[in-house]
Amino acid sequence: MSSKAVSSTVFRKLTLVTLVALTALIATGTWVRLSESGLGCTTWPACTTKDVIAPGTYHSLIEFTNRMTIVVIGILVVAVFVLSLLRPLRRKDLVLLSGGLLIGYVGEAVLGGITVLLKLAPPLVAAHLVLALILVADGTALHWRAGIDDSVVLQKKLPTLPRPMMLLSSIMMAAFWVIVVLGTIVTGTGPHSGKPGTPRFHLSLGGIMEVHAAVGLVLYGVAVSLFASLHAIHAAKDTARRAHVVVILLTLQGVFGYAVWFTKFSVIPSEVHTLGSALLLIALVRFRLGLYRHALSDEVPSEINDMSAERALASSVADTCS
């Protein structure tokens, strides 16, 4: 195997490990909040004023585990960035995405420290989760792009679906981020603050939950409509499969979201629901990236039966709404 192949393979495997670690960060960070271990380590970067590492209590160990996860991610992110510069063919897309991970990681670490020092202020906790999900999105895109052969990545990128369906995919991504922001407001209003006595958002919990659920239903409707349209135009199997994964994950998110409400914010449904948001984001980003193909710069984009696709799209939307 050539040195180029080894470098490309190692780089992509490292991006996958990094993405898994970023997803684990969502899981451990959520458990910190749900277990009320948010101030298990009372200062930063040391755990306490007397101990650099956790002194051994349950809450300090939970918080310190989350911090160690961040340290591991830091090592991985630096390695990914350095390797993106050392690849036989230095690609701008991989360097930019790797650099984005590095910058986002620094921001996440600093924001986490400020969150602890300011005693888990709800806006900071919310921003901490949103930035972590942005890192997951970046990591997903990096892993995807690392799998594209160097010989074709610099060629022209063309959409594989009609414009209305590409628009629906954009709406799905936008709706996801709206749901995430609303979800952080629910978290900042609900009972799991990370530490008893932590300030909360002074909002109607039921009201903000209803808005959160309503946007979720809109996202679900768009995803089902798009999935039906893909089948109607006999889209590529890989595209349909990735859309299927999105619909399945959205269904599970809805189930666990309602479970959170009806069990009065029980710990396990809350943990699964938050982790599910990271998995759903990975699926959405992969679906979106898979809607493009690389072609020669002078290739004329072929029409993809726009009229029939638009009719199929309109029919599926009508069926969904009926």
C-alpha angles and dihedrals in degrees: 000000000000123000089246092056091047092050093048093046094047091046093052092047090051091051089053092051089049092051091050090050092050090052089049088053089060090051096047093042091052091050090052089058097041094047090050090241095129092118096031083118104044099199141024144275088002117052096237136355088265103032130056091193128037113292091224105265118132097249094044091050092051092050093043091051088057090050092050089051087056090050092052090048089051091056091048094047093051090047092050092050094048092047091050087060094045098049113120088245111037106214120200094215093055093044092050094047092045090048089049089055091051094049092044091049092054089048092049093050093048092044090051091053093048089048090057094044091051092050099250099305105196096235090054093047088051093049090047091059095042092052090048089054091048087055089051090052091049091047091050092051091046093052091047094049092046088062093058114097115251091231094064106028094085093054125097116291116223131186115244098205135060117273096256091056092046087052091053090053089053090050089053092055093046092048090050092058091046088053091049093053091047089048092055089052089052088051092049090051099041132081100268103081098152093250132033113259095024114145116260137201107270096229137120105272092202092048097050090044090055092052090047091051093045093056088046090056090050090052091048092051092050092048093050092047091050092046091052091047092052090056092045092058093038094242121194114293094239091053092048091047093053090048089050090054090052092052092048093050091046089052091051091046089054092049094050092041091058089042089058090054099043093045090049095248098314113192101242098049089045092052093047092046093053094044088047090059089061092048091047091051091053090051093048094049092048091049092050094047090048091061092078133070130195117242139169112285092242095048114118111230108249119231111249098210092277097183095053091043092052091050090050090049093050091047093051092048090051091049091050093050095045 
